[in-house]
């Protein structure tokens, strides 16, 4: 395995959201919507994941003229495996449960 | 659109504007993330969401600024987060110590100097370089002290301020006010210094003092000084001949009458002890008063002119000699007896050492003359009595001198050694502080300029930024530790009862501190500095000439 880190519950939530449709690019706002994590917490998590090379990012030209380009995110190929391992380990430790299981 | 919606949309617009403002000032190294967050704000579904999203962004901005500042602080002075002074991957010469290290060390040095002990040390050493003259800030401090004393109707503190200030007008006003508040302080009329131009005390003050303190020789002596001062000012300055001085003073009947009254007065009190005790009381209450203010007042205490007293005794002894030669031994004995008694009153008073020694010297001279008077047959018993008295006086003189010298030798030597450390490390701290600030500021303010500077200059600035802060901290520490004996001398003075030894110890302490500045600023110091400069410049000139000569020879031997 690559870089092992201690992950917070919110990070696990973000990883879970990114793993829902692994190859698909997601916007920050939609990630926030799906996880319920506010921007002030979400972006430091994304920045950290990016620093660890778990994340692939790209800029997308805005569809509406005059608006700034938007940033897109998805987990890198290897990171998907690591993320699954981390989520599994957290569940086994009863540290964290995915949202749908909590309901 | 409803009113509520309008308000929320205004709030949302404001929040969006604030977020974009934050993006503009976002730290460069992660500004892309700020842009990414801000780009999403237009996708928010409601005004509430917009505000929430923007607030999150502003929080992230704050966090980024703090972490960026911290990362910047961990780098050495002159470098930026995007790389060294010469760019990201340039092997530019930069200091080894981080900004955090420099800031912590400078802050520690500042804390040491801001402590009460540090401030007292700085004030004392700084005033030693001014010859212990009161500065503008000292005078302002006295103003504040007097204003507070006036408000609290505190006659003692007002009297202290009056005795310490150099300002004649304010000093006179505070003296009058102190006496009006508490007539016990009338002695201040006779003790107020006459500086800076040695003006005599006011006539009306002396009249009131004479009335309030009858039987004390000092008010009369001060009045006699006031009479003699304008007439003999030039004479004293020139240090004129004794004979001429005696003739001039003896020809002034008013001066002679006052001196005669003073010499026959039953008491001699120059109010030095009261002044000393007052200074102690005020200093114990006002701990933040600089030692200079306290001691300056005591050093400026208006003692009667000792030269006048000595001259009067010489006139009387001369008169006694004439009477003896004329065969009027009774008158001669009476005159000499008066001089002897007056001298002993001075010596037994609670005055400073110099006053005691002058008193003893006067009594000794009178008794020496008296001995001549009794060198005749039939006066053996009187001659023996005078010889015994002379022996006693001589013993007291020797005792006082010995005590003074012994204590001065041992104590003054110790203070002198400490003073070298205090002045040396004080100077080192000033230089190190200057070097540290210059080094750090030059690197921070003009990093680009140092990119183009020659290596030696860059190295010098980096060296200053690296080592000067630590030198400053070390210098300040040793400076304060070396100052401890002086502080304990001040403390002992505050605690002591009236003892001349305490005053002498304090004088030794202050004098030892003053010796180095007086040498550096004095004629010897100037000569040494200019000698050094001349030799250094001559050596430099010689080196330039030798280098030029060799280069020329080299060019001739190996033409290009």
Contacts between the chains, C-beta under 8 A, distances in Angstrom:
chain1	res1	chain2	res2	distance
A	27	B	40	6.4
A	27	B	43	7.1
A	28	B	36	6.2
A	28	B	37	6.5
A	28	B	40	4.8
A	29	B	40	4.1
A	29	B	43	4.6
A	29	B	44	6.8
A	29	B	53	7.4
A	32	B	40	7.9
A	32	B	53	7.7
A	38	B	52	6.3
A	38	B	53	7.7
A	38	B	56	4.7
A	39	B	37	5.8
A	39	B	40	7.4
A	39	B	52	7.6
A	39	B	53	4.9
A	39	B	56	3.1
A	39	B	57	5.7
A	39	B	60	7.0
A	40	B	55	7.0
A	40	B	56	3.2
A	40	B	57	7.1
A	40	B	58	8.0
A	40	B	59	3.9
A	40	B	60	5.3
A	41	B	56	7.3
A	42	B	56	7.6
A	43	B	33	5.9
A	43	B	36	7.4
A	43	B	37	5.3
A	43	B	56	7.6
A	43	B	57	7.8
A	43	B	60	5.3
A	44	B	60	6.5
A	44	B	63	7.0
A	46	B	33	7.5
A	47	B	30	6.7
A	47	B	33	5.5
A	62	B	39	7.5
A	64	B	42	7.9
A	67	B	39	7.3
A	67	B	42	5.6
A	68	B	35	6.6
A	68	B	38	7.0
A	68	B	39	4.3
A	69	B	39	6.5
A	70	B	36	7.5
A	70	B	39	4.9
A	70	B	40	6.8
A	70	B	43	7.9
A	71	B	32	7.8
A	71	B	35	7.6
A	71	B	36	3.4
A	71	B	39	6.5
A	71	B	40	8.0
